[in-house]
């Protein structure tokens, strides 16, 4: 008989990449219920996964209370071997009042507030929220250390990626791609860097830049593109789900992983590094502690978090472009396919504790 898991994640199913792939590679061995909000995004289905949607379009307090109540109610209605809860506000309450054989908290990030005092308080609250859980998973040793997560029950489940594009890339022209949140990322720096490169090298090599994502500074990005008169080079596409990304990964060859170098981002690995590399894209990544672990000469170039250094990274790639090979890029991070992460890291943890 299959073990039963209830995954509780406020984000709509399919728009939190890692959890979709957790489900994909666990569904043959586990019976999976997935509780989330319906955020009016296109619904993604996965055979063997029962997605339970709650309405999102209500006031914040009502929305949160209903999510907590239904989470607890489901845990009593069904005899779950695992409650797998992706951290959200008042998760502590769900863990205390719910019923399951095992309870796991999934922590993907520390607090990202610029105010150091608020950040420390919120990180402390995250640490306290792990108390009712018998298992904690997080994405890096650096994040575990920053949050001071309990050594005895914390496991590192690294980020991974699917192979979105299997095409081998040519680097006779530069086709850049950024995919991710726009909040606090200063993507404007990359636009300024691309504009300078285009001005100086545009007659020598064709360059395009596709930006996919959403956030509070969307209007600033659009205005900057227009200000530089770069509409024919830089395209802003807004939000896309994972099924819609393939066409972009197929026609681009340089991935942009632009994370500001701060105390709180320093410990955060980026899913995009793995997605770009496994699809054969060469990556420009900022020099965070985590990015340094994964970027090598074979798969990318590191830069500081400013427009001038981003421009310099493009110049570097231009100089070495004839030596860049997609097959070499893919080989560097092959172990980080989601199937490997789930089968070698997550599944053994869930099976062992359920015995």
TAQUI-V469002 format. One record per residue. N is the residue number from 0. PSI is psi as a letter, one per 20 degrees, with the letter a starting at -180 (* if undefined). NEAR is the number of other C-alpha atoms within 10 Angstrom. D_LAST is the distance of its C-alpha to the last C-alpha in Angstrom with 1 decimal. Layout:
n;psi;near;d_last
N;PSI;NEAR;D_LAST
N;PSI;NEAR;D_LAST
This chain:
n;psi;near;d_last
0;p;6;12.2
1;q;11;11.8
2;q;16;9.7
3;p;21;12.5
4;p;26;14.0
5;o;25;17.3
6;p;21;19.2
7;o;25;22.2
8;o;21;25.0
9;h;22;28.7
10;p;16;29.9
11;q;23;30.5
12;p;25;28.1
13;i;20;29.4
14;j;16;31.3
15;n;14;28.6
16;g;17;28.1
17;h;19;24.9
18;h;17;23.0
19;g;20;24.6
20;h;21;23.4
21;g;17;19.8
22;g;23;20.0
23;g;18;21.9
24;j;18;19.4
25;i;21;16.2
26;h;18;17.7
27;i;11;17.2
28;i;13;13.4
29;q;21;13.2
30;o;19;15.5
31;p;23;17.5
32;q;21;20.0
33;o;22;22.2
34;p;24;24.6
35;r;21;27.7
36;q;20;31.4
37;o;18;33.9
38;k;16;36.3
39;k;10;38.7
40;r;13;37.6
41;p;13;37.3
42;p;13;34.1
43;p;14;31.7
44;q;12;29.6
45;o;14;26.6
46;p;8;25.6
47;i;15;22.1
48;o;17;22.2
49;o;14;23.5
50;p;20;25.7
51;o;15;26.9
52;p;16;30.2
53;q;17;32.0
54;p;13;35.7
55;h;18;36.6
56;m;12;40.4
57;r;9;40.8
58;q;8;41.6
59;g;9;39.1
60;g;9;38.4
61;g;11;37.9
62;g;15;35.7
63;g;16;33.4
64;g;12;33.3
65;h;13;32.4
66;g;23;29.6
67;g;19;28.1
68;g;14;28.8
69;h;15;27.3
70;g;24;24.1
71;g;19;23.7
72;g;15;24.8
73;h;16;22.3
74;h;20;19.4
75;h;14;20.7
76;h;9;21.7
77;q;14;18.4
78;n;15;14.9
79;p;22;13.3
80;h;24;9.7
81;p;23;11.7
82;o;25;15.4
83;o;25;16.7
84;p;24;20.2
85;p;18;22.9
86;p;20;25.2
87;r;17;28.2
88;p;12;30.6
89;k;12;29.4
90;h;18;25.7
91;g;19;25.5
92;g;14;26.6
93;g;22;24.0
94;h;24;21.2
95;h;14;22.8
96;i;15;23.5
97;r;17;20.7
98;p;22;17.7
99;q;19;14.0
100;g;13;10.6
101;q;17;11.0
102;p;23;14.4
103;p;23;15.6
104;p;26;19.3
105;o;21;20.8
106;o;21;24.2
107;i;17;26.5
108;q;20;29.7
109;a;21;31.6
110;q;18;34.6
111;j;16;37.4
112;q;13;40.3
113;h;12;43.3
114;o;9;44.1
115;h;13;42.5
116;g;10;42.5
117;h;13;40.7
118;g;16;38.3
119;g;16;37.4
120;g;12;37.0
121;h;17;34.7
122;h;20;32.6
123;g;16;32.3
124;h;14;31.2
125;g;23;28.5
126;g;17;27.3
127;h;12;27.5
128;i;20;25.5
129;i;24;22.4
130;g;16;22.3
131;i;17;20.3
132;q;18;17.5
133;i;15;14.6
134;q;21;14.8
135;p;24;18.0
136;q;22;18.9
137;r;20;22.5
138;i;21;24.7
139;q;20;26.5
140;h;18;27.0
141;g;16;30.4
142;g;23;29.1
143;g;23;26.5
144;g;12;29.4
145;g;15;31.8
146;i;20;29.6
147;l;13;28.5
148;q;24;24.9
149;p;15;22.8
150;h;10;22.0
151;h;9;18.9
152;j;13;16.8
153;p;19;18.8
154;q;21;17.9
155;o;15;20.7
156;n;20;20.3
157;r;20;23.8
158;q;21;26.0
159;a;27;26.7
160;q;26;28.9
161;r;18;29.6
162;o;19;32.7
163;h;19;35.0
164;p;21;38.1
165;j;15;38.5
166;q;16;42.3
167;p;15;43.9
168;q;22;46.0
169;q;18;49.7
170;k;22;50.9
171;i;13;54.5
172;r;17;54.1
173;p;19;51.7
174;n;22;49.5
175;q;24;47.4
176;p;24;44.4
177;p;23;42.8
178;p;25;39.7
179;a;20;38.2
180;q;15;39.1
181;i;20;42.7
182;p;13;42.2
183;j;14;43.3
184;i;19;43.2
185;l;17;47.0
186;i;26;47.1
187;h;18;50.8
188;g;19;51.0
189;h;22;49.9
190;g;22;52.5
191;g;19;55.2
192;g;21;54.1
193;g;26;54.2
194;g;22;57.6
195;g;18;59.0
196;g;20;57.7
197;g;19;59.1
198;h;10;62.4
199;h;12;62.7
200;j;16;61.0
201;h;13;61.2
202;i;9;64.1
203;h;10;62.3
204;p;14;58.9
205;q;13;57.5
206;p;20;54.8
207;r;19;52.7
208;o;24;50.0
209;p;19;47.6
210;p;22;45.9
211;p;20;43.0
212;a;17;41.5
213;q;17;42.4
214;a;14;43.2
215;h;11;46.0
216;k;15;48.3
217;g;15;48.6
218;h;10;52.2
219;g;12;53.0
220;g;19;51.6
221;g;15;53.6
222;h;11;56.7
223;g;15;56.4
224;g;21;56.2
225;g;13;59.3
226;g;10;61.1
227;i;13;60.7
228;l;12;61.7
229;j;17;58.6
230;h;15;57.7
231;i;11;58.3
232;g;16;55.9
233;p;23;53.2
234;p;16;51.4
235;p;17;49.2
236;i;12;46.9
237;b;16;45.0
238;p;16;41.4
239;q;16;39.7
240;r;17;36.2
241;h;14;34.3
242;h;10;35.6
243;i;10;39.1
244;h;14;38.8
245;g;15;39.2
246;h;11;43.0
247;g;19;43.3
248;h;26;41.1
249;h;17;43.1
250;j;16;46.4
251;r;25;45.8
252;i;26;45.5
253;p;28;45.1
254;q;27;42.3
255;o;26;42.9
256;n;23;40.3
257;n;28;42.5
258;p;22;40.7
259;q;20;43.0
260;n;17;42.7
261;r;13;41.8
262;h;14;39.6
263;h;19;37.1
264;h;20;37.1
265;h;19;37.1
266;j;23;33.4
267;o;21;32.5
268;q;26;31.7
269;p;20;33.1
270;h;18;31.4
271;h;21;34.9
272;g;26;35.3
273;g;28;32.5
274;g;24;33.8
275;g;33;37.3
276;g;31;36.6
277;i;30;34.5
278;j;27;37.3
279;j;32;39.9
280;p;36;41.5
281;q;32;43.0
282;p;30;42.0
283;o;25;44.1
284;q;27;41.8
285;q;25;42.8
286;l;20;42.3
287;r;24;39.3
288;g;17;37.1
289;g;19;34.3
290;h;20;36.7
291;h;15;38.3
292;h;10;35.0
293;i;17;34.9
294;p;24;38.6
295;r;14;40.7
296;h;11;44.1
297;h;19;42.5
298;i;27;40.8
299;a;23;42.8
300;q;20;45.0
301;q;21;44.5
302;r;19;46.9
303;r;18;47.7
304;m;22;47.3
305;r;19;50.9
306;h;21;52.9
307;g;18;55.0
308;h;17;52.1
309;g;28;50.5
310;g;21;53.9
311;h;16;54.0
312;h;22;50.6
313;g;21;52.1
314;g;15;55.1
315;g;12;52.9
316;h;20;51.1
317;g;17;54.5
318;h;10;55.7
319;j;10;52.8
320;h;17;52.1
321;i;11;53.2
322;i;9;50.5
323;p;20;47.5
324;p;18;45.4
325;h;22;42.5
326;h;19;40.8
327;h;15;40.8
328;g;24;39.5
329;g;24;36.5
330;h;14;35.7
331;h;17;35.3
332;k;20;32.2
333;h;17;30.6
334;i;16;27.3
335;k;20;27.1
336;q;18;26.7
337;h;25;24.1
338;g;18;22.4
339;g;15;22.0
340;g;21;20.9
341;g;23;18.1
342;h;14;17.0
343;h;13;17.3
344;g;15;16.5
345;g;19;14.8
346;g;16;12.4
347;h;12;10.8
348;g;16;10.5
349;g;20;8.9
350;g;13;6.4
351;g;8;5.6
352;i;13;5.6
353;i;13;3.8
354;*;7;0.0
